[in-house]
Structures are given as C-alpha cells and as structure tokens.
Amino acid sequence: MATDEFSEAIREFEHDGETYKMADLTVLEEEGLCDLEKLPVSIRVLLESVLRNAATEGETVDADAVRAAASWEPDVPDAEVPFTVSRVVLQDLTGVPAVVDLAALRSAADRKGVDPTVVEPEVPCDLVIDHSVQVDHFGSADAYEKNVEIEYERNEERYRAIKWAQQAFDEFNVVPPGTGIVHQVNLEHLGRVVHEREEGGDQWLYPDTLVGTDSHTPMIGGIGVVGWGVGGIEAEAALLGQPINMSLPEVVGVRLTGELPEGATATDLVLHITEKLREVGVVDKFVEFFGPGVSQLSVADRATISNMAPEQGSTISMFPVDEKTLEYLELTGRDEDHVELVREYLEAQGLFGEQDPEFTEVVEFDLGDVEPSLAGHKKPHSRIPMGDLDEHFPALLQEEGVLGAGGEPAIGDGGAAADDSSAAGPGLALDEKVPVELEDGTEIEIGHGDVLVSAITSCTNTSNPSVMVAAGLLARNAAEAGLEVPDYVKTSLAPGSRVVTEYLERADLLEDLEELGYHVVGYGCTTCIGNAGPLPDPVEEAIDEHDLWTTSVLSGNRNFEARIHPKIKANYLASPPLVVAYGLAGKMDIDLEEEPIGTNAEGEEVYLEDVWPDPEEVRETIHDSVSPDMFEEKYASVYEGDDRWEALDAPEGEVYDWDPESTYIREPPFFQDFPLEEPGVDNVSDARSLLMLGDTVTTDHISPAGPFGEDLPAGQWLKERGVEPYEFNTYGSRRGNHEVMMRGTFANVRIENQLLDGKEGGYTIHHPTDEETTVFEASERYRDEDTPLVVMAGEELGTGSSRDWAAKGTDLLGIRATIGKSYERIYRDNLIGMGVLPLQFEDGEGWEELGLDGSEYFQIDGLEDGLEPNAELEVTAESDDGEVTEFTVTAQVDTPMAVEYVENGGVLHLVLRRLLEEELN
C-alpha cells in the first residue's frame, strides 16, 4: 500500500496539451527534508525513484526510505536506499544466462503446480546481441558477411533461446546480431533521459534509470542517465521487480577546467582520468563531473569518459543534462517534442544545466594536462605517455625475466627466460626476429614487441565520431604517404553501430581504412571481449617456441591478462588513430614522437606528425557527415534483424522445452528440487582452501571466457558428448550450460594459484592427499568427501567485467566463502546474489601476512545465530600439526536485504520463494 505521508508529492505536469503525473522533488525541500541544490544530481535521481515508489506502491519502498535517501550529505550517513530502476539492458553473453535462469524459474513454478507466468519481468528489458561475433575473417571486403555467417552457425541454439524469451515474456525486446554494441545502441537510441509511460491508466514522467549486465553500462551517464553494471543475477532480480537495496554512496565530484590541447583525443583524456581516479580511490562511489571544462566536451567525449567507470573503479561516472545533451538527442534522431519535454521536466525538478552541489570529495582535473597516451600492458588504468613506450617495453621484459639489462635473452646462452618453465625453445633478444611461413606461403618475421592484433573496437571509442573520423583521416594520409601495415598484423574494424559505418562512408573514409586492412568485421564487442579470433598456427607455434612477448593494440577498455588472445602477453589500449598508427609501425617498442612510423616504397621515412589529421579537418568532416537522418534510418527497424534472424526457428510457449542433449542450453541446478523453506546460513566447519590467490584477480581470471581446448575439463566434457574441438566455440557462447561453465571457473590460462609453485592455469592441490589436479576435479573430490571450500585472495578480488558466472561458478564448485583484502563491487554483489559469503581481512592482514599456506582446515564462526550486516566473524585455521591461527574478518554484506539473499541461498531463490508462497498460500 502506498504511503500517505508523501502523497502530496505526486503532482500534475502539463506539456503540449498533455497532462502527466510526476513525483515532485521540491515537496521534500518544502518539508525541510533536504536542500536540493546541495544534493548531487545522481542522489536526486535516486531520491525521485524512492519518493515515487513510496507514494504509489509502498510495499518494498516506504516513507522511511524516502527520509533515508533525502538524508544524504557529504559525510554520508549509514542509510539504506531501495532503488527501483525504470529499465534493464542485457548483452547476450550475460543475457543468455539471464534467459536461462528466467526459464528455469518458470520450470520450477510449473513443477510446483503454479502458473509459470508468475515469473514475468516487471520492468522493460532490452537484450542486445553484440558479444558473440568473432574476428575469424579480416582484411577483406567480405569479412563481415563471413563472420556473421559463422556467428549464426556457432550460436544458433543460443539465439533460439533468446528468441523464445522474446515471445514468452512481455516487454522483453531483442536487438538482433549485426546491429551494434549494447552501450552505443543504448546511448544513441534506447536511452530516453526522461520516460513518458502509462502506468495504472495515468501518464507518468520520471528519469530514465537502469542497470545492465555489462560493467560499462555507466556509459549512459554521458547523457545524464543514472545507470550501472550488475551481474546477470542482480539484473534478473531487478527485472522481477526487486529494488536494488544499496547503502547511500559517497559522491566524488570531478571539477573539470581548461581545454584539451590540439593533438590530444578523447581517449587520451579517458586514460588520464582513469589513472587519476584509481589513485584517488572511487570504488563503490558515484562520480559526477562539473565545472567550466564540462562545456568544452562534446557529449560523445563525455560518454567515452563515462564508459570507463569500471576501469576508474566507480559505480557511475555521470555528466549533467545541458544544452549539449539536448543537441545530441536531436542529432541522434530523438523526436523534437520529446527533447523539449526532457528540458521542461528536468527544469521543473531542478536537474537541468550546470550544477554545483556538495560532494564527499572534490578532485581537480585540468583538461590542458592531457597528452597522447596508451594504457598497458595488462591494466586499463596503467597509463603510459606515448613517448615512453620505447623505454617501457624493454623494461617490462626485464621485469618479467625475459630479457637481461642489455636486451639479450635472460639466459646467457640464448635460452628462454629462466623462470618460465613453459618456454620450449631458445629465447630472442629484443632486436632479433624469427622467420615464420604462413599457410598461404607468405613469409614474415616476428619478435618481441611486434603488434599481432591492431583492432578498432569497443564501445569506448566507436561511439565517438571525433576519434573514428581521426582514424579514417590518418589512414588516408598514411596510404597517400605510401605506408602499409605489415603482413603479420591482424587488422579489424568493429563499429559500435551501423551509423558509424554510414558516416565513414559518407566522408569517403571507409575505403581509406580498408586500404590499410581495417575492413568491417562485425558490429559487436569483438577484440575487447576476447573475440579477437585465431592467429595463424605458425605464428602461435613461433610464440610458444621462442617465448615471444608479442602485443596487441586496441581502442577498447579492457586489456587484462589472456583476455585479448591467450598467446599475446602484452595488450595496450589506445585511441582509434593510434591503433592505426601502431598497426602501421608493427611494433610497440617505439617512440612515435621521435622515430618514423614507417618507410614508403621510395625508402623515405614517414613520421606520425606527417600523417596525423588536422583537428579542424576532423571537426569539418564530422559536421558534413553526421546527421539525424542516418540515426533515424538505422534505428527504424532496430528489433527486426536480417533474413538470418527472421528465418531462425525458435521454440514457443510459456515454459521452455529443455533439451537434455543440448551442449549450449541446459536447465541449471539452482532451482531443481527447490525447498519452500529458507535454508538460512550456518557456521563453516573443516573447510579446505581450493585456491590461494594474489592481488587483482579479475573476473577474467575467475569466469570462463574466450576459447578453450580439449585438454581442459570443459573440453573433455564436450568431447565425451561428441563435440569436436573446432565446434567448441568460446566459453562465453556456452554460458547457458552450467556443465561447461563450472568446469571453466578459475581455469584462465594466466591465473596463478599460490598453492602451486609458479604454475599458471586452473590447477590446484587436493588436500590432504597433496595431489595436483584441476580446480574442477579437486572440487568434485571435495564434494564427494562432503568438504566445504573457501578461496583466499589479496586486494581487488573480482575486478573487471560484470560476469555473473564468476559467482555462479564459485557457488557450483562448492565454495562457501571467499576471503580477500578487498573486492570489486560487482563481483562482491554477485557472490551475495548466489548466497556465497564475501569476507574481508582486517586492514594490514592477509593470508600471506598470517602465515597461511592453504593446507589448513578452516572454521568460520559467528553465523549460527544468523548473519548481520557487516558482521565480524572469527576464522580459525588449523594446520595438520595442530598449529592454530585465529583472525577476524568482516562480512561484506552491508544491507539487511543482502543478508536475506545470503540466507535464502541467493537473490533469485528469494524471489522464487516469495512468488511461490504468494500463489500457494
């Protein structure tokens, strides 16, 4: 029942002859609950959601929640806010598991004799299929068509499941393959800034808010929309009407001043800001940009910054809605009347234009300090000035033990690195090359530092015309100067939307990019998600034989270990024009400020400054080539898809017809034999440590992603069912199959389990037998022995993408708790969403500091009387010789609702239990 206390906040709003209802924030100011001008914009948006839902719904959101949200101040009070989003966005790698879970919930309801349609999304959802295209073909005019054909062949079964969901659930929309990257489609089309919707017979206005199953969902903050990334688990809960119960966040204000120097791109700016905010520390915090520098940035530049919120560490990175925002909405084909409605509504709420609220902390940033930069070799916040790369790379190889101080192999006789047991043959000096003959007879030479992948990819930059046009102009200038990309470089262009291709064609720049090999390979998150595709077999063999540290350069946002390609050890993020520049140079150990980028057929040296586009030409090209009509045309049929999608034969009906022989889509075990009683949470006794991990273990290390072989547990499972290795596809494509995914959890080829002596990969020690085996096999043996498991880790556990399988796999392996020094928010929340306890060491402590080696028995006490938010729990570790180590940990479960999730075995378990109880009682 709605609360009467704030019923007067629901007021009428007139626009163009139409009467709407709105939750008026000024009422709260009139009643003395807050000073709106002092509240950050993002907090006001949260407050509107809480106020509207308390005044109209009142069951999960009440008057106390309104007062809690209104109580925000720089010294943030300890208050919980139930935030109800207005929509949800999914991408297909995380969206397929969500579809599978929703289907499983319906199957569970059906087995209980309950109408399965009780499981129904309560907020609109858009699923964009963009993460499945792989760069198998490149450098040719037909690369796109060939890659899409293979994409459908590999993913037909997954796509059928998605198409089933489209007909089975109301307001579940699907953007078919070949359309664009989810975040760019969201920015250019799906995002409304302000919603006008009919609810209960009334027309309503309220801010556009969302969560998405991709950590880069905050890109929508570029147009002033509050939205952030969550795992599929939390997104499904939001879809089913669960508010996101969150502690009031600290809000960091970044005051921008000055102007970008000529020659510096939006990407360079992003890398500087990411580096700066990582130093400040903004994990779990909101970030808002303000100050005179904001007006100097285009909305595309703002969106590029907001996209990198996860790399910065923040939950959101948001800009105000101002005149430039409205101009962008018009440019991207939004209806003029809606654009004017956005202005009037936000002005009425005090949310339009420049803001100068109070913040928890203010960070100063001068745009004039930005210089051309890259980030690497494995962290997106490790910025490197472009001019330092010639020194950076040799130093990196020395740090890794590959080279000696003089650039010679680390072993004096020319052998491989002394500490690399995987190297099979002689190493190379920095300036040495190894000849390789490709299958078509082409002869190449490669060595340390050579660029094997040069990819214009990812939502970070492909949404921004300034850097995409700059890349095209640089390609034109380079081709006119007689430069060519070396044969060993795999080049690709994956536009974020069809509009990008349209304006590149209109500017006659697509042909220039193609002349250098940057043909369109697909519309999706390709190289940045790990879908770079294969390297030639002879190249991979040479890398292994000589322990080569080759490189990739991409205009993406993620460069974690083994993410881009398992054989490429150093990966660098750069702007699209620099991606082309380093593709032309063919190597990363070069100072492009001083050294030539290449030599033309006449033997003349060509420098980067010779081919770098003039900023004014970039601006003029954008002005002449980008217009609203192209957005209107490309998005007019956004949900229809091509002939392949239309011809796809999908199942129908309210309950999914599970195929027990399927190797792509299988009913997960989470809701089978589902008890109506809440299981609660108990002490953990006689647990073993499955893994002992160091710092910055990412969700790429934990969650299965990319290709895998027949020697791994997942590959063995598939082979046993008649699937040949060439049909394995990627882990991401099989996220609808728990059998594959749990076998790939903690199986990244670069993960280092400290239970082993320097060995990389998904291996561990089974105790007490001391036998080395795979993580999955050990977990199965522990399960048979009825032994609970824990995982020990260092700082930043779970940083990276919002992969729900990082938590689902953890749960299915039998891990009751993780114990780390600190957590990335999304992974921590996903663990809670699966009923796994994320525990944190006290400051200054860790498993190494405590002298633990992983062979101990672990006891976690303090749970027998129930779990409390942020409870302090006692852990006892006892070694085989009886030595006991006791230490205190804090449960990173910081709200009563999160406690309920854990006590129910997970958030979806709680939702299903409530739905069944309502129908059966």
N, C-alpha and C positions, 0 to 999 in steps of 0.2 A: 504493500500500500504506500502511496506517495506521502511524503511528509507535508503537513500543512504549514510548517514553520517557514518555508521558503516558497510557498505557492505564489506569493505576490511577485516573485522574480520572473514568472512566466508572463511575458508581455507581448503585445502585438507590434508588428513591424510592417510598415507599408512600403511597397516598392512597385512602381509602374502599374498601379491599379490592382496589385495582388496583396493580400493580407497573409502574413506569416506569423508564426509563433517563434519566440526566442527566449533563452534564459539570459536575462539582463544582468551583467556583472555589476553594473552601477548600484543595484539594490544592496549588494553586500557592503559597498562603500557607504551607502546611506545609513546602513545599520551599524556602522562602525567596526565591521569585522576585518577590514583591510583598507590600505591606501593603494588603489590600483596602479597609480603611476610608479610606485616603488617596487611593484612586483615584476619580475622578469616576464617577458611575453609568454614563454613556454609554461610558466606556472599559471598564468591567467588562462591559458588554453586548457590545462588540466583542471583548473577550478571551474571553468564553464561546463566541462563534462560532468564533474561531480555534482554541481548545482542542478543542472538539467535533469540528471537521472534521479537525484534525491527528490526533486519536486514532482517528477512524473511517474517514477517507478517505485522507489522506496524500499525494496526488499533487500538488495545487496548493497545499496548506497543510501545512507541516512543523513540526518541533519548533523550528526557528529562528524561525519566525513567531510561535509562542507566546511565546518569550522576548522577541521584539521588542515584542509587544503588552503584555506584563507589565512592560516597562521604562519605561512612561510615568511621567513626573514633571513638576512644574510647568515646569521648564526642559526643554522637550520634546526628547527625543533624536531624532536623524535616523534614523528607522526606518520601514520599510515594512510595512504590515499588509494581508494578503489577507482582506477581509471578505466573507463569503458570506451574503447575505440570505435570509430564510425565505419571502419572497413579493415579488411585484411588482404595482403598481397602475398602470393606464393610464387616461387620459381619451381621448376619441375624436379630438380634433384631433391629438394626438401619438400616439394609439394606432393610428389608421389607417395612418400611415407605418410603424409597427412591424409591423402585419399585412402590409403590402405588402412590407416587407423580408424577413420570415419566409417569405412566399410566394415571393419572388424567390430566397431561399436554397434552398428546395425545388426550384424550377425549375432552378437551377444544378446541384444534385446530380443531378437527373434527367437533365440533358443529359450529365453525366459517366458515366452508367450506374450511379449509386449509388442505393440505396434512398432515396427522398426523406424517409422518416420518420426518417432520422438527424438531421434538423433537427426537434427536438422540445423544447418547454420542459421544463426540469428542476426548476423551482420553480413553485408555483401562481401563477396570474395572474388578476386581476380587471380587466376593462375596463368603465368606467362611461361611458355615452354621455350627456354633460352639457354639451358645449361647442358644440352645433350649433343650439340653439333661438335664434331671433332675435325681437326685440320689433317685429314688424310691426303687430300689433294690441294695443291697450291701452285702459284706461279703460272696459271693458265686461265684462259677465258671461261672454260667450263668447270673450273674448280668448285664454284658454288653448287651447281647442279649435281655434280658427282658427290659432294659431301652431304647434301640434303638427301640424296637417294640412299646413301649408306646410313644416314641418321635414321630414316624410316625403317630400313631393314633391321637395324640393331634394336630399335626402341618401339617396334610396332606393338608389342604386348603391353608395354608401359602406357603408350598413347591410348590404347583401347581402354585401359582402366581410367585414365583421365577423362576420356570422352564419356565413359559410363557415368562418372561423377557429375559431369555437366548436365546430363539428363536426369540424374537421380536426385540432385539437391537443388532447391530454389536459390536463386541469386548466386550461383556458382558459375562464373564466367571463365572461359578459357581463351587465351590468346595463342593461336596455333604456332607451330615452328616456322621459322623463316621470317618473323615479323620484327624482332628487335630484342634488346636486353631489357629485363624487367624494370630496372631503375630508370632507364631512359624512356621507356613506354610510360612508366608511372609519371615521370616529370613532364613529358610532352603531351600526355593525353589523359591518363587516369586521374591524376591529381586535380582536385577542384578548388582548393584553398577554402572555399565555403560550400557546404552542402545545402541544397534545397530539396527536401524529401517529404513525402507524405507518410505520416505515421498516425494511426488511430483516427483517420479521417481529417486530420489537420495538416496544413503545410508548415514545415519547420525549416528554420535556418540555424546552422551551427557549424563550427570549424571542422574542416577536414582533418581527421586524425587517423593514424593507422599503426599497425605492426606488420612486419613482413618476415618471411622465412629466409631472409638473406641479411647478413650483417650490414650491408651497405644500403639498407632501406633509408637511413638518415639523409641520403642524397636529396630527398624530397624537401628537406629543410632549406634548400636553396630558394624555394618559392614560399617559405614561411609556414610550412606544414610540419606539425609535430608528428614524427614517426620514427620508429627504430626497429632494429632487427631482433628477432627472437627465434628460438628453435621451433621446429615444427610442433613440438609438444605444447608449448605455450600459445602458439598461433591457433592450434586446434581448440584449445580452451577458450580463447577469445572468440573464435568462430561460434562456439556453442554458448556464448553469452556470459562467460566468466569475466568479471572485471580483472584487470591486471592490478593486483594488490602490491603496491610499492611504497617504500619509505620516501618521504619528501626528499628530493635530491638537492644537493648543492648545485648552484648555478654559477659557472665561471663566465665572466664577460671578457671578451677579447676586443680591445679597442684598437681599431684599425686607423692608421694615419698614413699620409703620403700617397704616392702613386708608384705603380710598377715601372721600373726602368725599361727603356727600349731594349729589346732582345730577351727579356725575361718573359716566360709564359705562365699561364695559369697553373700548369703542372709544377713548375719551379716553385711557385707560391705555395702550392699544396704541400710539397715536400718540406719546405721551411716551417710551415705551420704545424705539420705533423711532428716534426722534430721538436719544435718548441713546446707543444702541449704534452708530449711524452715526458719532457723534462719537468714540466710543471706538475704533472700528475692529475689526470682528469678522469680516471677510471670510475665508473658508476655516477659520473656527474653529467649535467647538462652544460652545453656550451652555447652561448649566444654572441653573435658578432654585432658590434655597434661602432659608432664614431664616424668621423668625416671620411675615412677611407672606404666605407661601405658603398658610398655613392659612386666611387671610382670603378667599382667592379660590375661587370655585366652579370645577369642572372645565371648565365652559363658558367661563369667563373665561380660564382657563389655555390652553385650546385657541385662543381668539381671539388671545392673545399668540403662541403657537407658530406659528400660521398665518402671521404676518408675518415669519418668519425671513428670507425672501429680501429683504424691504424693510429689515430690520435689517442684512443682509449676511452673516448666519451660515449655516452649513450646517444646523444643527439648533438649536432652542430647546426645551428639554426640562424637564419637571417630574417630581418623584419620584412613585412609586406609593404612595399612602397611603390612609387610611380613606375620604377623599372620593372617591378614584378608584374604590374598590370600590362605594361607594354609587352612583356614576354608572353603573357597569357594570350594577348591579341595576336602576336607573331605566330604562336603555335596553334592558331585556329580555334581558340575558345570563342564561344558566342559573345558578341559585344554586350548584350544585355546582362549576361552572367558576369562579365568583367565589371560592369558598373555596379551590379549587386554586391560583388565582393568588396568594392570600395565602400559602399554605403553601410553595409553590415559591420565591417571591421571598424569604420569610423565611429559607429554607434557604440561599439564595445571598447573603444579606446585602443584598438590593436593595429591601426594603420599608421604607417610612416615612421619617422625616426623616433627611437625610444632611448631613454636614459634612466633606466631603473637602477635599483640597488642590486649588487651581486655579492656572492660569497667571497669572490676574489676577482680582481681585475688584472688582466695580462695586457701589456702594451706591445703592439706589433706594428713596425714601420714597413709599409709595402716597398719603400725605396731600398731596403736592405736585401731584397731578393736577387739572387744570381742564378745563372743556369746550373742545374744540379741533377743528380741521379740519386737513387736510393739502392743500397745493396750491402752485402751480397745475398743476405737472407732475411733482412728485416726491413719493412717498409718505412720505418722511422729512422733508419741509419742513413742520413743524408751525406752525400759526397759532392763537393763542388766539382763541376765538370773538369776543371783544370787540374784536379788532383788525382784523376784516375790512373795516370801513368805511374804514379808512386803507390797508389792504393793497391793495385792488383799484385805487383811483386811482393809487397809487404804482406798481403793476405796469404799468398802461397808460402811465404816463410813462416808465418804464424801457424799454418796448417801442417808444417813439416814436409812440404812437397819440394821446396827449393832451399838451398843454402843462401848465405848472405850475398854471394856474388851472382845469383841467378842460375847456378848449376844445380843438378839434382841433389836432393838431400843426402843421398848415399854417394860417396865419392866415386864409386866405380860405375856410376850411371844407372844404378838400380832405382827401384821405386822408393817412395817415402818409407822411412824406417818404421813408422808407426801405423802403416796401412797394410794390414795383412791381406786385404782383398786385391791388391795390385798383383798382376800376373806376369809382368814383364818389366823391361828396363824403362825408367822414367826419362823425361826430356828436360833439358834446360829451357829457360824462359824463351829464348830466341830460336829454339830448334823446332822443326816441323817433321811430321811423319806422313809419308805418301799414302794415299788411300785411293783405290779404284772403285768407283761406284758401279752399280749393276748395269748401267747403260754405257759403260766404258769411259765415262768422264773421269779424269784424273785430277785429284785435288790434294792439297797439303793442309793439315791442321795441327795445331799445337795449343799450349796453354793460352787462355785468354781469348781464343777465337770465338766469334759470335756464330753460333749454330742456329739460333732462332731470333728473328727480328720481327716482332708482331705488333701491329697497331690494333689494339684490342681493349676490351673492358669498358664498362660504363663510366669509369672515372673521367676519361678524356673524350670518348667518342660522342658524348653529348654536347661537346663544346666546339662550335664552329671555328673559333679562333685558332685552336691548335690543329684541328683537322685540315683546315684550309692552309695553314702554315706548312703542314706536312706535304700537301699537294704541291704547293709552290716550291718548296725545297726540292721535291722530286723533279719538277720541271726544270729548275735551274741546274740540278746535278746532271740530268740527262743531256741538257744543252751543252754542258761543260765536258761531256764525253765520259762521265763516270758510269760504272756498272757495279752491281752487287756481286761479290764473289760467289762462285757456284756452290760453296759449302753452306751458305746462309739460307735457312728456310724462312721465306718471307710470307707474310699474310696480312690481310686487312679484314677485320670483322667489325663492320659498322654497328653502332648501337641501335640504329633504326633505319628503315627504308628511306627516311628523309635525308639522312646523311649522304647516301648514295645519290639521291636526287640533286642535292646542291653541289656535290662534287662533279657530277655530270654537267650540270648547268654551267659551272665555272670552267668546264673543259679540263678539270684536274684529275679525273679518274683515269684517263688514258696515260697521264704522266706518271701516276703511281704504278699503273700496270706495266709501263715500260721498264720499271725497275724490279718488277716481280710482285708488287703489292696488289694482287688481284683480290677481289672479294671472295672470301672462303666460306662465309656464313654470317648470319645475323644472330649472334649469341655470345655468351661468355665463353670464349674458346681457350686461348692460351692461359689466361689468368686463373681459370678454374682447374687447369691441369689437362685440358683437352688440346694440347699442342700437337698431338698426333705423333706418329713414329718418326724417328730419324732413320736414315738408311742403315741397314745391318752392318755394312763395312765400317761406317762411322762409329757405331756403338762398339764394335769389336776393337777398333783402334783406341777408343776412350778407355776401355777396360784393360787392354794390353799395356798401355803406357801410362795409366793413371792420370789421364788428362783432366785438367780443370778448365773445361770449356764454359761458355757463357751464353746467356740469353739476355735480350733487351726487349722490354715490352712496355706499352703505355697502360699498364694495369695498376692494381692497388695491392697485390699480394705477390710475394717472392719467397715464401717460406721454403725450407729445405724439401727437395724432391717434389715440389708442387708443380713446377712448370714441366719438367721432364726428369725422370729418375736418374738419368745419366748426366744431366747438366748440373754442376755443383755450385755455380755462381750465377745469380739472376739479378738483373738490375731494372728498376722502374725508371721511366723517362717519359718526356713529352713525345707526342707523335713525330714532330720534326726531328727530334734527337734519335728516336727509334730508327728513322730512315738514315740519319747521319751515321750511326754506329753500324747499321746494316751495310752501308757503303764502305765504311772503314774496315769492316770484317773482324774487328778486334776491340777489346775493352781496355787493354793496357796502352792507352794513347791519350795524349793531351791535345784535344781538338782545338784548343785556343792557340797552340803554337805549332803543332805538327799538321802536315797535309792530310786531308781526309782520303785522298787517293790520287792516282795518276791517270791521265787520259791516254788515248791511243798515240798521241804525239809525244808522250813522255813528259808532259807538263804537269807540275804539281798543282793540285786544286785544294784550297783551304775552305774550312767551314764558313768563314766570313764571305767567301766568294759566292756561296750558294744560299746563304741564309736569307729568307724572304724579308722584304721591306715591310715594316709594320703597317704603313699606310696602305700598301697594296693588299695586305691581309684584310684590313678594315673595308676597303673598297670592294673587294671580292665578296665578302660577306653581305654587304649592303646590296650588291647587284644580284646575288644568287640565292638568298634565303628569304622566303616569303610565306605568308599564311596559307596560300592555296596548296602548297605542297604538303603541309601538315594535314589540311582538311582532306585532301585526296588520299593520302597514305593511310589515314586512320579511319576513313569512312567505313571500311569493311574489316576492322581490326579483329573481330571474332570469327570471321568466315574461313580463313585459311585457303590453301591452294587445293588443286584437284586431289592431291595425295591425302590431305586431311579429310576432304569431303568423302572420299572413297573408303576411308577407314571403317571397317565393320566392327562396331563396339557392342558389348552386351547391354541389355536394357533391364529395367526393373528396379524395385526399391532395395533389394538385397543382392549383394554381389555374388556371382556364381564362381566360387573359388575352384581353381584347377589344381588338384593335388600333384600333378606332374609338372607344373609350371616352375621354371627356374628364375623368373622375374618377379612374379606377384604371388605371394603366399600369405595366408592368414597368420598374423603374428600370435605368439602365445600369451600376450599380455592379458587378454580378456576371456580366454578359454577357461572353463571350469571356474567361472567368476563368482566369488562369495559375496553375498549381500552385506555381510558383517565387515566393519572396518578392522583391518588387521592390526593396526597400532604399530608401535616401534619398541623393540627390546634391546637390552644390552647386547654387545657383540662379544662372543667368547671364543677363545682358541682360534683366532683368525690368523691367516698367513698373508704375507705381502706378495702379491702377484708381480708387481713391478716396483722398483726404486728408481725414480726419475729425477732429473736435474731441473734447471730453470727453463722457462719459456718453452715448455712442451705444448705445442699448438694443437688445435683441433684437427689440423692436417696430420699430425703425428698419431692422434687418437682415432679419429673417424676414418673409415676406409674411403679412399679417393684415388682416382687415376687407374691406370692399367695394372694388372697383376698376372702372375704366371702360374703354371700348373704345379710348381713345386711348393706353393703356399696352401694352407688349409682350405681357403676359399676355392682355389683352382682344383684341388683334389676333390672337393665335394661336387663341383660341376662335372669333372671328368667321369666320376662314378655314375653320373646320370647321362652320359653320352654326349656332353657338350665338348666340342673340340676347342683347343686353346684359341684359335683365331676367332671363335664365336664368344669368347668370354666377355667382350666389351669392357666397360670400366666398372669399378665399384659403384660409382655414382649412378650408373644406369641400373644397377641391381639393388637400389635402396628399398625396393618393395619386397625384398626377400631377406628375411632375418637370418636365414641359414648362412647365406653368403656374408652378410654384414657382420654378424657376431664373430665369424672366423677371420674377418679382416680388421677387427678392432685392435688397436695398439700394434698393428703389423706394418706400419710405414717402414720403408727400407732405410730411413735415416734415424729412426728412433733409437735411443741408447738406453737400455735398461742397465742400471748400475749393479744389478745382481750378477751381470756378466762382465768379463774383463775386456772392455773396449769393443765388443761386438755390436754391430748395428743390425737393426731389424727386429721383427716381432718374436723375440725369443726370451726365455726366462729359465729360472731354476725351480724345479719342483722340490719342495721340502716335505718330509725330511730325507728323501732319497738322494738329494743333490744331483739329480739327473737334469741335463739341459734338454729343453724341448720347446715347442712353440707356445706362445701365450695361450692360444685356444686349447691346445691339448692339455696343458697344465691346468687350465680352469676346469676342463671336463674331469680330470682326475681328482681335483679338489671337490668337485660337485659329488662325485661318486663316494668320496670319503666324508661327505657332509661337513666340509670345512668352509666357513665363510672367508671372504677375501677383503683385503684393503689394498690401496695403492698409495705409496708415498711419493711426494713430489716437492719441488722447490717453488720458486716465485713464478707468477703469471701462468699458472696452470690453466690450459684451455683457451689461451689467447687465439684469436683468428676468427674464422667463419662460424656462423651460427648453425653448426651441424648437429641436428638432433641425434644422429646416430653415435656421436661421441658420447652421449649419455645413455642412449638405448643399448649400445653395445657394452658399455660399462656395466649396466644393470644385468644384461643377459649372461655376462661372464661370471656372475655371482659376486660382484664387488658390492659390499655393503656400505663402504665409506671410502672417500679419498681424504688424504691428509696432506695439505700443502702449505707453503708460506703465504701465498696469495692466489687469487682466482680472477680470471676474466669473467665479467658479469654474466654473459650469455651461457657459458658452459656451466657456471655455478647454478644458474636458474634452471637449466635443462636437467642437471643432476637432481635437483629438488623435484622437478616435474616428473622424474622417473622413480622417486622415492629413495634415491641414493643420498647419503649424508655427505655434504662437503664440509670438512673440518679444517680448521686453520691453526697452525702452530702459534705459540706466543711469539711476540717480537724478539728477534735475536736467536730463536731456536729453529731447528730443522732436523731432519733425520740424521744428517751428517754431523751437525753440532752435538747431537745427543749420543753419537757413537753407535747408531744402529746400522746393521749391515743387511737386514732383510731376512735373516734366518730365524728371527724370533717368533714367538707366539704373541698375538696382540689381544688385549682385553679393553673394550671401551665401556666404561661405566657411567651411570647417571641418567640412563634412559628408561629405567624400569618404571618410574612414576610418570612417564610422559615427557615429551620434548617441549621445551620452552624456546621462544625466540632468542637467538644469540646465546644459547645456554653454554656454560662452561662445563666441559666433560673431562673426566680423568681417563687417561690411557696408560695401560701397563704393558710393557714389552719385556718378555722373559725369554732369555736365551736357553739353549739346550743344557748348559752347565749350571743353570739356576740363577744367573745374574739378572737382576730386575732393574729396569729403567722406567721411572714414572714421569709423566709430563701432562700438562693441561692443554686442551685445545678448545677452540670456540666454534660452535656450530654456525656456519654461515647461512643460517635460516632465520631471516630477520623480520618476518611478519607472522602474525597468527595464521593467515591463510596459507603461507608457505609451510608452516607446521602441519596444517591439515593435509596438504599434499603429501608430505612425507608419511604421515600416519595412515593415509589411505593407500599407500604404495605408488602414488603418482597422481597428477592432476586429472588425467583422463579417467582414472579409476574413481576419483571423487565425483566427477561429472556423471559418469555412467551409474554409479551407485545412487546418486540423487534422482536421476531420471527414472531408474527402475523403481525406487521406493515410492515416488510420486504416482506411478502407474499401478503399482501392486497394492498400495495401501488405500 
